[in-house]
Amino acid sequence: MMFLPEKDPFDLFSKWYKVVLNSPYKQPTAMILATCSKDCTPSARVVLLKEYSEEGFMFFTNCK
C-alpha cells in the first residue's frame, strides 16, 4: 500500500503546482487529460490549467 505525505490530495497538488510554476518550463500549466470511451478506446489531449480549488480543476484547450 502506498502512502502519500499529505492526507488531502489538493494540498499535495498545490505543493507540486508551486514548484512547477517556479520552474523554467515554457507551459507550466499544460497537462494531459485522458478519457476512455464505453468500448475502452483511450483518448488524450493537452489542456491548460486555469485554476483549481477543493471543488475541482478548471482547464481549457488552446485553439492554436
Short mmCIF file of the C-alpha atoms (twelve columns), coordinates in Angstrom:
data_MODEL
# 
_entry.id   MODEL 
# 
loop_
_atom_site.group_PDB 
_atom_site.id 
_atom_site.type_symbol 
_atom_site.label_atom_id 
_atom_site.label_alt_id 
_atom_site.label_comp_id 
_atom_site.label_asym_id 
_atom_site.label_seq_id 
_atom_site.Cartn_x 
_atom_site.Cartn_y 
_atom_site.Cartn_z 
_atom_site.pdbx_PDB_model_num 
ATOM 1  C CA . MET A 1  0.000   0.000  0.000   1 
ATOM 2  C CA . MET A 2  1.329   3.451  -0.929  1 
ATOM 3  C CA . PHE A 3  1.034   6.358  1.455   1 
ATOM 4  C CA . LEU A 4  1.204   9.969  0.357   1 
ATOM 5  C CA . PRO A 5  2.850   12.631 2.524   1 
ATOM 6  C CA . GLU A 6  -0.370  14.667 2.541   1 
ATOM 7  C CA . LYS A 7  -3.793  13.497 3.681   1 
ATOM 8  C CA . ASP A 8  -5.505  15.922 1.300   1 
ATOM 9  C CA . PRO A 9  -4.628  15.381 -2.391  1 
ATOM 10 C CA . PHE A 10 -5.313  19.057 -3.136  1 
ATOM 11 C CA . ASP A 11 -2.650  20.072 -0.597  1 
ATOM 12 C CA . LEU A 12 -0.168  17.788 -2.321  1 
ATOM 13 C CA . PHE A 13 -1.138  19.098 -5.773  1 
ATOM 14 C CA . SER A 14 -0.754  22.675 -4.507  1 
ATOM 15 C CA . LYS A 15 2.828   21.958 -3.434  1 
ATOM 16 C CA . TRP A 16 3.656   20.347 -6.787  1 
ATOM 17 C CA . TYR A 17 1.984   23.198 -8.686  1 
ATOM 18 C CA . LYS A 18 4.000   25.878 -6.861  1 
ATOM 19 C CA . VAL A 19 7.206   24.035 -7.761  1 
ATOM 20 C CA . VAL A 20 6.329   23.802 -11.456 1 
ATOM 21 C CA . LEU A 21 5.198   27.456 -11.648 1 
ATOM 22 C CA . ASN A 22 8.670   28.486 -10.462 1 
ATOM 23 C CA . SER A 23 10.400  26.198 -12.957 1 
ATOM 24 C CA . PRO A 24 11.850  27.106 -16.369 1 
ATOM 25 C CA . TYR A 25 9.121   25.177 -18.243 1 
ATOM 26 C CA . LYS A 26 7.526   27.212 -21.047 1 
ATOM 27 C CA . GLN A 27 3.996   25.934 -20.332 1 
ATOM 28 C CA . PRO A 28 3.838   25.041 -16.625 1 
ATOM 29 C CA . THR A 29 0.028   24.874 -16.717 1 
ATOM 30 C CA . ALA A 30 -0.081  22.279 -19.528 1 
ATOM 31 C CA . MET A 31 -1.410  18.869 -18.577 1 
ATOM 32 C CA . ILE A 32 -2.759  15.765 -20.283 1 
ATOM 33 C CA . LEU A 33 -6.459  14.984 -19.943 1 
ATOM 34 C CA . ALA A 34 -7.175  11.350 -20.763 1 
ATOM 35 C CA . THR A 35 -10.588 9.725  -21.102 1 
ATOM 36 C CA . CYS A 36 -11.885 6.358  -22.242 1 
ATOM 37 C CA . SER A 37 -14.980 5.573  -24.316 1 
ATOM 38 C CA . LYS A 38 -17.557 2.905  -23.470 1 
ATOM 39 C CA . ASP A 39 -15.670 0.442  -25.688 1 
ATOM 40 C CA . CYS A 40 -12.421 1.224  -23.798 1 
ATOM 41 C CA . THR A 41 -10.833 3.307  -26.565 1 
ATOM 42 C CA . PRO A 42 -8.493  5.817  -24.913 1 
ATOM 43 C CA . SER A 43 -8.251  9.449  -25.928 1 
ATOM 44 C CA . ALA A 44 -5.800  12.042 -24.610 1 
ATOM 45 C CA . ARG A 45 -5.284  15.735 -25.269 1 
ATOM 46 C CA . VAL A 46 -3.285  18.617 -23.885 1 
ATOM 47 C CA . VAL A 47 -5.244  21.160 -21.855 1 
ATOM 48 C CA . LEU A 48 -4.142  24.190 -19.845 1 
ATOM 49 C CA . LEU A 49 -4.968  24.535 -16.165 1 
ATOM 50 C CA . LYS A 50 -6.708  27.830 -15.449 1 
ATOM 51 C CA . GLU A 51 -7.394  27.361 -11.729 1 
ATOM 52 C CA . TYR A 52 -8.124  24.752 -9.101  1 
ATOM 53 C CA . SER A 53 -9.771  24.509 -5.700  1 
ATOM 54 C CA . GLU A 54 -11.107 21.803 -3.419  1 
ATOM 55 C CA . GLU A 55 -14.141 21.713 -5.729  1 
ATOM 56 C CA . GLY A 56 -12.048 20.649 -8.722  1 
ATOM 57 C CA . PHE A 57 -9.954  21.810 -11.649 1 
ATOM 58 C CA . MET A 58 -10.831 24.364 -14.343 1 
ATOM 59 C CA . PHE A 59 -8.988  23.855 -17.607 1 
ATOM 60 C CA . PHE A 60 -9.297  24.881 -21.243 1 
ATOM 61 C CA . THR A 61 -7.865  23.975 -24.625 1 
ATOM 62 C CA . ASN A 62 -5.582  26.149 -26.672 1 
ATOM 63 C CA . CYS A 63 -7.223  26.837 -30.038 1 
ATOM 64 C CA . LYS A 64 -3.911  27.371 -31.877 1 
# 
